[in-house]
Structures are given as C-alpha cells and as structure tokens.
C-alpha cells in the first residue's frame, strides 16, 4: 500500500537544540521527536496519514534560541493522494521528490539560514477553568508544598496554615484542621454581608461607599453558625489533606501555584465571575435578582468597556474565543456578544476539538457542570460547590489537563485553573485594598451595598499550567481575577478593559522557558475515592423540584440561572419574545422555575436532536 505521509529529514546545525512547539495538520498526525539535537545528523519528522489513502498535509513548528534571539522554524509539506504535485516550504529545504509517495524532504539549517521568524510570545492559546466556592487554605493550606519562588528564584514554601490558626465562638476556639469532608452538610454563606462578617468579625458593618473595615479573619465560625452550622461550628475551619486532592496537588507541584490570588471582590459567584471576563461586575455586589436578570436578558450583560470576548472580536485576526460548558445553561451565556448556539458541550467536544490539528482560538473558557442548582444543592455537578462531591471537580481538572497535554496545542498553551470565590471557607490571608474598575460608582444600578470595589475578597487557589513554566514554582505576588483578562490582553495585544485589569499583574512572566519542557506528566492521577455515588449514577437519578414546591424562586443563585435560561430561550425562539418574558416574570416559586426551565430544556433537546440527526 502506498504511503501518503510526509517525511522531513532535518539536520540541525544551529549549535543549540530545536524544540517542537506545535503542528497544524490536515488528515495527518504528528510522529516525531520533541527535540532535534544539534549533532549534524538527519532526524526524521513524520506527518502520518492515518486514513491510509487521504494524503497528509500540514506545518510543523520548532523553536530555538539562536544568538540570544528566540526564533521559530516552520516546515510545510503536502502529499496529495495519487498526485505528482507534492508541495514543500520552509527554511533550509535542500531537496524533495516532487512526485511519488511518500513525500521526503531534506532540510539543513544553520544560524544564517533564511526563512525563520522572530518570536516574542510562544503562547498562542489561553484556557481558563474556573470552579466554585473554595478558599486557598481550605484546598491547599495543609499541602506543605515547597518549591522555587517565582520572583526571586530562591527556595520557598506555600503560605498556608500550620494548625495554629483559629476562630473563637461561644467561648470556644475552633482551629484550622485536616482532613475535610468530600461533601459539606450545608452551603456556607458567601454573600456580601456574610463575607464582611467572616473577614472583619461579628457585628462588622460596611458604610455606604466604604471604606471596608479592617480585616482579621475572625468571623468564619460565627457566620457559619448563622447560616445553619450551629451543630458543627468547626466544619468551616476544615482543610483538605494532601491525599484527598491528588489532582490539584500534582498540578500545583508540577507547574506554578499562586498563593496570593484573591477573589476580585468580597462577595458571591456572579460578580466574581464577571470580573474574570470583564475586569468589572457592572456594579453588581450581590447575587442578582430575578428582576435584574430580566433587565440584562435581552441584550446580555453590557459592560461599559465590554468583555474579553468583545475585545477579542474587535481586535480580530487572533483566533477569537470559544466556550465549553458542562451543562446547558452556563453563566457565560449571559454576556453580550455570546451566542448560545456558539457554546459547545465540554463532554462531547473538548478533547476532540483540541486534538483536531486546527484549533485557532486565542481564549477558551471552560465552565463546569453546576449540578442541581434548582434545589440549591449543586449535587451531581463538577463545579466543586460545597454540597457536591469535590472529587467530581478533581475529575474535571484531570480531564482538562489530560486532553490538553496529549494534544497538538500543548506546547503553545497556557491553562489557568482557579475558583470564583472562597465559598465561606476559612482562609488566613488578609485581602488588601484594590483598585476600583472605575466604570461604576457606589449606588449605581446593580449596587445594593454601596460597595466601591476597592477591596479584594478572600484568597482562592490558582494553578498556572504550561510546558513553558519551570517545574514547581510558588508565586507569592498579588493577583486577582482581573489578572485573567490582563493575561489575555498581554499575549494578544488587547487594550485593558478597566482600571482594574490595567493595573493587574498578568501571569505571562511565569512562562519563562524558551522551549517547552519534555518532563511534564502525560496524565494527572485519578481523583480520590470519596465513597459517594459517581457522576453517571447521579446523572441517571436526575434532579429538580416537585410541582408542589412553594419555596420562593427569587433567592440565592437560582435567579441567575433562571436569567440564563431566559436569555437562552430568547435566542432560540425570538419570535415569541413577549410571551417568554411574561412567563419568566410570572415565576414565583421553585415549582414555577422548574416548569420554565423544562420548557427551555425541551427546546435545547430538540436542537441537539437536529444537530445529531436523532
């Protein structure tokens, strides 16, 4: 059988190794070395035709530091089926067979070979995986991770807890302890007033417009009791042991862990997630109400300076963005410029898309499956919400890493894994003053507490992953969620959105290597066995509320997800806009909410059936 592959025989005379960076392939797979030594010998790079008779075509990219300059070398080859018109391009090509199969190309390069390009940034893809409601100390406080200080290069250790930290309540001291439970018995408070008490102590008040009171981290236990934890006050002080979170531990030790990464504001999920994508919350300092979501639903959240999605769209020519969602109603669907039909299923598409050989997107957001948000338990998801099994989120981190690590994008990608806010769990870090975004004022439309956005929220874990990051870095410098758009802006030449991301530190300095590491683990370890039901079992059981559930719908995060359902419905079925808005406004109870969401899900399922031909 004829071989329709492409064979590059590359002789490296640069005096330094060539490091494989990426490939862009059509009907081909990469089969070659990660490095080509400068030994004067030919080394084979093979673009394989896995389909046997469709031909192989593509470009492979290598990098090297030559005379103190980071260079990129790219070679293209095409071996069409039953054709005598083979095509070749790239620096140092000496010869190739214009007809016949396989295509064999002879290449030799020296420091003076023309045709290479200067490189200033090797990262071409930024991925963000943001999980839910966990503090740094709660997740990694007892990890004892040691490594190299990302700023000084000196030995250092993560700034966590040593067991001496405590909160007093009712005449008793409750220390930070390990291990923690895989599933919390209730959802700790994390609204603006809850976080105020947790950070500043019982009785703390916030004057309209600020300033935020002094932070001493003394009110976590008292607030947990206030939110239903009176029979188990110490639960909120529990931290995970190293064997409970093997995926996160391994990731933190292999790449860079940031122990100075703060939530963008001392409050709940929605405003903090907004900051991660817009460096602002449009003044929102609380979980949005049903009425507020209705205001946003028709156009989407319209930040005054736009979001990172809109900024990339405006910039153009840099690959744009993509969103992968774990369920049908992701929070990001509420952003202006984000169309429901452009959001892809994480489970169905992520791994295959990133390994397709053609993935142009500059920024990719991965939203988890949030589980049972109708009941407010979030069970059966992968977001690591406190009342769900934390190991399911570990599985999501693993699947994301494993897919990227074994894809053609790996060497040119950077993955940020972080959490939206601390979820009410103890953290001993003292968040400091922040720079306000400058796009809203206290008392603006969505600003209930007069918050001035001049104060960070509690610390959250953040791990930065790339083969261009030296192993086992610990970064003590200050970051917040605005560092995410700041990173995208720095890499892809986008202007800052607000004063917050303009001042935020981006993470590009961590990716300091001139060539990708070859010792990165090919997979992460399996999550711990929590002893609870797995995702498939929970999915089969389903979730929701009964037709007689009279609990109010306009509480907690439920209005936010209802608003996403509304926006999705308006996009799917714009002809019935007024009818849809009327049904949404009529929602009073959770039973009403279930009926509304069911109607949207039916439309989503009908669309999916058409897409898949079922």
Long-range contacts (C-beta under 8 A, 24 or more apart in sequence): 1-52, 1-53, 2-53, 2-101, 3-49, 3-101, 3-102, 4-49, 4-52, 4-53, 4-54, 4-55, 4-56, 4-79, 4-80, 4-81, 4-101, 4-102, 5-46, 5-47, 5-48, 5-49, 5-56, 5-79, 5-102, 5-103, 6-46, 6-47, 6-56, 6-57, 6-58, 6-77, 6-78, 6-79, 6-102, 6-103, 6-105, 7-44, 7-45, 7-46, 7-47, 7-102, 7-103, 7-104, 7-105, 8-32, 8-44, 8-45, 8-46, 8-47, 8-60, 8-75, 8-77, 8-105, 8-107, 9-42, 9-43, 9-44, 9-104, 9-105, 9-106, 9-107, 10-36, 10-42, 10-43, 10-44, 10-45, 10-75, 10-107, 10-108, 10-109, 11-40, 11-41, 11-42, 11-43, 11-107, 11-108, 11-109, 12-36, 12-37, 12-38, 12-39, 12-40, 12-43, 12-109, 13-38, 13-40, 13-108, 13-109, 13-110, 14-38, 14-64, 14-66, 14-109, 14-110, 14-111, 15-66, 15-111, 16-64, 16-65, 16-66, 17-64, 17-515, 18-62, 18-63, 18-64, 18-73, 19-62, 19-63, 19-64, 19-411, 19-515, 19-516, 20-60, 20-61, 20-62, 20-411, 20-516, 21-61, 21-62, 21-63, 21-72, 21-122, 21-411, 21-412, 21-516, 22-60, 22-61, 22-124, 22-408, 22-409, 22-411, 22-412, 23-47, 23-58, 23-59, 23-60, 23-61, 23-357, 23-408, 24-58, 24-59, 24-61, 24-357, 24-358, 24-408, 25-56, 25-57, 25-58, 25-59, 25-357, 25-358, 25-408, 26-56, 26-57, 26-58, 26-357, 26-358, 27-51, 27-54, 27-55, 27-56, 27-57, 28-56, 28-57, 28-58, 28-357, 29-357, 30-58, 30-60, 30-408, 32-60, 34-516, 34-518, 35-515, 35-518, 36-62, 42-106, 45-75, 47-77, 49-79, 53-81, 54-81, 55-79, 55-80, 55-81, 55-83, 56-103, 58-357, 59-90, 63-119, 63-122, 63-514, 63-515, 64-515, 65-514, 65-515, 66-111, 67-111, 69-118, 70-118, 70-119, 70-120, 70-122, 70-514, 71-116, 71-117, 71-118, 71-119, 72-116, 72-117, 72-118, 72-119, 73-109, 73-115, 73-116, 74-117, 75-105, 75-107, 77-103, 77-105, 78-103, 79-103, 90-115, 91-115, 91-116, 121-491, 121-508, 122-411, 122-412, 122-468, 122-511, 122-514, 122-516, 123-412, 123-413, 123-414, 123-466, 123-468, 123-491, 123-508, 123-511, 124-319, 124-362, 124-409, 124-412, 124-413, 125-319, 125-359, 125-361, 125-362, 125-363, 125-364, 125-409, 125-412, 125-413, 125-414, 126-362, 126-363, 126-364, 126-413, 126-414, 126-415, 126-416, 126-487, 126-488, 126-491, 127-363, 127-364, 127-366, 127-400, 127-404, 127-413, 127-414, 127-415, 127-416, 128-276, 128-363, 128-364, 128-365, 128-366, 128-415, 128-416, 128-418, 128-484, 129-366, 129-368, 129-396, 129-397, 129-400, 129-415, 129-416, 129-417, 129-418, 130-273, 130-276, 130-365, 130-366, 130-367, 130-368, 130-418, 130-419, 130-420, 131-368, 131-383, 131-384, 131-393, 131-396, 131-397, 131-417, 131-418, 131-419, 131-420, 132-269, 132-368, 132-370, 132-378, 132-383, 132-384, 132-385, 132-393, 132-419, 132-420, 132-423, 133-190, 133-269, 133-383, 133-384, 133-385, 133-386, 133-419, 133-420, 133-421, 133-422, 133-423, 133-424, 133-425, 134-384, 134-386, 134-390, 134-419, 134-422, 134-423, 134-425, 134-460, 134-461, 135-419, 135-422, 135-423, 135-425, 135-426, 135-427, 135-458, 135-459, 135-460, 135-461, 136-160, 136-259, 136-261, 136-422, 136-427, 136-429, 136-458, 136-459, 136-460, 136-461, 137-161, 137-165, 137-176, 137-239, 137-425, 137-426, 137-427, 137-428, 137-429, 137-459, 138-180, 138-238, 138-239, 138-240, 138-422, 138-423, 138-425, 138-426, 138-427, 139-239, 139-240, 139-245, 139-248, 139-419, 139-461, 140-240, 140-245, 140-248, 140-249, 140-252, 140-257, 140-259, 140-461, 141-176, 141-239, 141-427, 141-428, 142-178, 142-239, 142-240, 142-241, 142-242, 143-242, 143-249, 143-252, 144-242, 145-249, 145-252, 145-253, 145-257, 145-474, 146-474, 147-253, 147-257, 147-472, 147-473, 147-474, 148-470, 148-472, 148-473, 148-474, 149-473, 149-474, 149-475, 149-476, 150-256, 150-473, 150-474, 150-475, 150-476, 150-477, 150-509, 150-510, 151-475, 151-476, 151-477, 156-474, 156-476, 157-474, 158-252, 158-257, 158-259, 158-474, 159-259, 159-260, 159-429, 159-476, 160-259, 160-428, 161-239, 161-428, 165-217, 165-237, 165-426, 165-428, 166-237, 167-217, 167-218, 167-219, 167-220, 167-221, 167-222, 167-237, 167-426, 168-218, 168-221, 169-221, 169-222, 169-225, 169-233, 170-233, 172-233, 174-221, 174-233, 174-234, 174-237, 175-234, 175-237, 176-237, 176-238, 176-239, 176-426, 176-428, 177-234, 177-237, 177-238, 177-239, 178-238, 178-239, 178-240, 178-241, 179-238, 179-239, 179-240, 179-241, 179-244, 180-238, 180-239, 180-240, 180-241, 180-244, 181-235, 181-238, 182-244, 182-389, 182-390, 182-391, 182-528, 182-530, 182-531, 182-532, 183-386, 183-387, 183-388, 183-389, 183-390, 183-530, 183-532, 184-235, 184-386, 184-387, 185-229, 185-232, 185-235, 185-387, 186-227, 186-228, 186-229, 186-386, 186-387, 187-227, 187-376, 187-377, 187-378, 187-385, 187-386, 187-387, 187-423, 187-424, 188-223, 188-224, 188-227, 188-229, 188-236, 188-386, 188-423, 188-424, 188-425, 189-223, 189-224, 189-226, 189-227, 189-424, 190-267, 190-268, 190-269, 190-421, 190-422, 190-423, 190-424, 191-267, 191-268, 191-286, 191-287, 192-266, 192-267, 192-268, 192-285, 192-286, 192-448, 192-449, 192-451, 193-449, 194-223, 194-226, 194-227, 194-424, 195-266, 195-267, 195-422, 195-424, 195-457, 195-458, 196-266, 197-222, 197-223, 197-226, 198-223, 198-424, 198-458, 199-266, 199-431, 199-458, 206-449, 206-450, 206-451, 207-450, 208-442, 208-443, 208-449, 208-450, 209-442, 209-443, 209-450, 209-452, 210-442, 210-450, 210-451, 210-452, 210-454, 210-455, 211-452, 211-454, 211-455, 212-266, 212-433, 212-454, 212-455, 215-430, 215-431, 216-430, 217-426, 217-427, 217-428, 217-429, 217-430, 220-424, 220-425, 220-426, 223-424, 224-424, 227-424, 236-424, 236-425, 236-426, 237-426, 239-426, 240-390, 243-528, 244-390, 244-528, 245-390, 245-394, 245-528, 246-394, 246-524, 246-525, 246-526, 246-527, 246-528, 247-394, 247-395, 247-397, 247-398, 247-401, 247-524, 247-525, 247-526, 247-527, 248-394, 248-397, 248-417, 248-461, 248-463, 250-521, 250-524, 250-525, 251-397, 251-401, 251-417, 251-463, 251-465, 251-524, 252-461, 252-463, 253-472, 254-465, 254-471, 254-472, 254-520, 254-521, 255-463, 255-464, 255-465, 255-466, 255-469, 255-471, 255-472, 255-473, 256-463, 256-464, 256-465, 256-469, 256-473, 256-474, 256-475, 256-507, 256-510, 257-461, 257-462, 257-463, 257-464, 257-473, 257-474, 257-475, 258-462, 258-463, 258-464, 258-475, 258-477, 258-479, 258-507, 259-429, 259-459, 259-474, 259-475, 259-476, 260-429, 260-459, 260-475, 260-476, 260-477, 260-478, 260-479, 261-418, 261-459, 261-460, 261-461, 261-462, 261-479, 261-480, 261-483, 262-429, 262-431, 262-434, 262-456, 262-457, 262-458, 262-459, 262-460, 262-478, 262-479, 262-480, 263-420, 263-421, 263-422, 263-431, 263-456, 263-457, 263-458, 263-459, 263-460, 263-480, 263-481, 264-434, 264-456, 264-457, 264-480, 264-481, 264-482, 264-500, 265-434, 265-451, 265-453, 265-455, 265-456, 265-457, 266-431, 266-455, 266-456, 266-457, 266-458, 267-421, 267-451, 267-457, 268-421, 268-557, 269-331, 269-420, 269-421, 269-557, 269-560, 270-331, 270-557, 270-560, 272-420, 272-421, 272-457, 272-481, 273-331, 273-332, 273-420, 273-481, 274-301, 274-303, 275-480, 275-481, 275-482, 275-500, 276-418, 276-420, 276-481, 276-482, 276-484, 276-485, 277-307, 277-308, 277-309, 277-332, 277-335, 277-365, 277-484, 277-485, 278-303, 278-305, 278-306, 278-307, 278-308, 278-335, 278-485, 278-497, 278-498, 279-305, 279-437, 279-482, 279-485, 279-486, 279-496, 279-497, 279-498, 279-500, 279-501, 279-504, 280-304, 280-305, 280-437, 280-439, 280-440, 280-497, 280-498, 280-500, 281-446, 281-453, 282-439, 282-440, 282-445, 282-446, 283-439, 283-440, 283-441, 283-444, 283-445, 283-446, 283-447, 284-446, 284-447, 285-446, 285-447, 285-448, 285-449, 285-451, 285-453, 286-448, 286-449, 287-556, 287-557, 287-559, 287-560, 288-446, 288-559, 288-560, 288-563, 289-554, 289-559, 290-553, 290-554, 290-559, 290-562, 290-563, 290-584, 290-587, 292-446, 292-559, 292-563, 293-334, 293-559, 293-560, 293-562, 293-563, 293-564, 293-566, 294-563, 294-566, 294-581, 294-584, 294-585, 296-334, 296-563, 296-567, 297-334, 297-563, 297-566, 297-567, 297-570, 297-581, 297-584, 298-567, 298-570, 298-577, 299-336, 300-334, 300-335, 300-336, 300-337, 300-338, 300-567, 301-334, 301-335, 301-336, 302-336, 303-336, 303-439, 303-497, 304-439, 304-440, 305-439, 305-497, 305-498, 306-336, 306-337, 306-497, 307-335, 307-336, 307-337, 307-497, 308-363, 308-484, 308-485, 308-488, 308-489, 308-494, 308-497, 309-335, 309-337, 309-338, 309-363, 310-336, 310-337, 311-485, 311-489, 311-494, 311-495, 311-497, 312-362, 312-363, 312-488, 312-492, 312-494, 313-337, 315-492, 315-493, 315-494, 318-362, 318-492, 318-493, 319-360, 319-361, 319-362, 320-360, 320-361, 320-362, 320-363, 321-361, 321-362, 321-363, 321-364, 321-365, 322-353, 322-361, 322-363, 322-364, 322-365, 323-364, 323-365, 323-366, 323-367, 324-349, 324-350, 324-364, 324-365, 324-366, 324-367, 325-367, 326-366, 326-367, 326-368, 326-369, 326-370, 326-381, 326-382, 326-383, 326-396, 327-369, 327-370, 327-381, 328-568, 328-600, 328-601, 328-604, 329-561, 329-564, 329-565, 329-568, 329-597, 329-600, 330-367, 330-564, 331-367, 331-560, 331-564, 332-365, 332-367, 333-564, 333-567, 333-568, 334-563, 334-564, 334-567, 339-571, 340-567, 340-568, 340-571, 340-572, 341-571, 350-399, 350-400, 350-403, 351-399, 351-403, 351-407, 354-403, 354-404, 354-407, 354-409, 355-403, 355-406, 355-407, 355-408, 355-409, 357-408, 359-407, 359-408, 359-409, 362-488, 362-491, 362-492, 363-488, 363-492, 366-400, 368-393, 368-396, 369-396, 370-561, 371-538, 371-543, 372-543, 372-544, 373-557, 373-558, 373-561, 374-543, 374-544, 374-545, 374-558, 374-561, 374-590, 374-593, 374-594, 374-597, 375-543, 375-544, 375-545, 375-590, 376-556, 376-557, 376-558, 377-543, 379-538, 379-543, 380-535, 380-538, 380-539, 380-541, 380-543, 382-535, 384-419, 385-423, 386-423, 386-424, 386-425, 389-530, 389-532, 389-533, 390-530, 391-527, 391-528, 391-529, 391-530, 391-532, 392-527, 392-535, 394-527, 394-528, 395-527, 395-535, 397-524, 398-523, 398-524, 398-525, 398-526, 398-527, 401-465, 401-523, 401-524, 402-522, 402-523, 402-524, 404-465, 405-520, 405-521, 405-522, 405-523, 406-522, 406-523, 410-467, 410-516, 410-520, 411-467, 411-468, 411-516, 413-466, 414-464, 414-465, 414-466, 414-468, 414-487, 414-491, 414-507, 414-511, 415-464, 415-465, 415-466, 416-462, 416-463, 416-464, 416-465, 416-484, 416-487, 416-507, 417-461, 417-462, 417-463, 417-464, 417-465, 418-460, 418-461, 418-462, 418-463, 418-481, 418-484, 419-460, 419-461, 419-462, 420-460, 420-481, 421-457, 421-458, 421-460, 422-457, 422-458, 422-459, 422-460, 427-458, 427-459, 429-458, 429-459, 431-455, 431-456, 431-457, 431-458, 431-459, 432-456, 432-478, 434-480, 434-500, 435-499, 435-500, 435-503, 436-499, 436-500, 437-482, 437-498, 437-499, 437-500, 438-498, 438-499, 438-500, 439-498, 453-500, 456-480, 464-507, 464-510, 466-510, 466-511, 467-513, 467-516, 467-517, 467-518, 467-520, 468-511, 468-512, 468-513, 468-516, 468-517, 469-510, 469-511, 469-512, 469-513, 469-517, 470-512, 470-513, 470-517, 471-517, 471-519, 473-510, 475-510, 477-505, 478-505, 479-504, 479-505, 479-507, 480-504, 483-507, 544-594, 545-590, 545-591, 545-593, 545-594, 546-591, 547-591, 547-594, 547-595, 548-591, 549-589, 549-590, 549-591, 549-594, 550-589, 550-590, 550-591, 551-589, 551-590, 552-588, 552-589, 552-590, 553-587, 553-588, 553-589, 553-590, 553-592, 553-593, 554-588, 558-590, 558-593, 561-597, 562-587, 562-593, 562-596, 562-597, 565-596, 565-597, 565-600, 566-596, 568-600, 568-604, 569-599, 569-600, 569-603, 572-600, 572-603, 572-604, 572-607, 573-603
